[in-house]
């Protein structure tokens, strides 16, 4: 299990390095990032001013639309690199892990997983004891943890997105 976590950490480090090379250091991304920060400040400033003056609502809406367009562009740039990394790198690593750990129970879960995730937790493990855990579940969990923390460490986390709009 430790070897799977180490491989996951190493893969996360390499994938974030590739993301930095392909996306985060490019001039286009840097310009989009600075525009996003500038517009976010402008939106906040305009919102506070429009609360004082009721006639600034159109200005706030225009700035918010521009900010949404820039956020979409930033997300598209990130998604392109994530797709390249996933197809090229992760599939190779999973095939190597499969050849090393397929058919072996890597860990024992303290619970029986519900049917929705049982396919991932018990994939490739013989038997009907669903508390036996496969390599893929450990790899996916540790990859999520390591990659998220590396993004925070390197300052490359995506901007927070609003899922719900505020009532007017």
Secondary structure as GFF3:
##gff-version 3
##sequence-region A 1 168
A	DSSP	alpha_helix	2	19	.	.	.	ID=ss1
A	DSSP	pi_helix	20	24	.	.	.	ID=ss2
A	DSSP	alpha_helix	27	52	.	.	.	ID=ss3
A	DSSP	three_ten_helix	54	56	.	.	.	ID=ss4
A	DSSP	alpha_helix	57	85	.	.	.	ID=ss5
A	DSSP	pi_helix	86	90	.	.	.	ID=ss6
A	DSSP	alpha_helix	91	101	.	.	.	ID=ss7
A	DSSP	beta_strand	107	108	.	.	.	ID=ss8
A	DSSP	alpha_helix	115	121	.	.	.	ID=ss9
A	DSSP	beta_strand	132	133	.	.	.	ID=ss10
A	DSSP	alpha_helix	135	154	.	.	.	ID=ss11
###
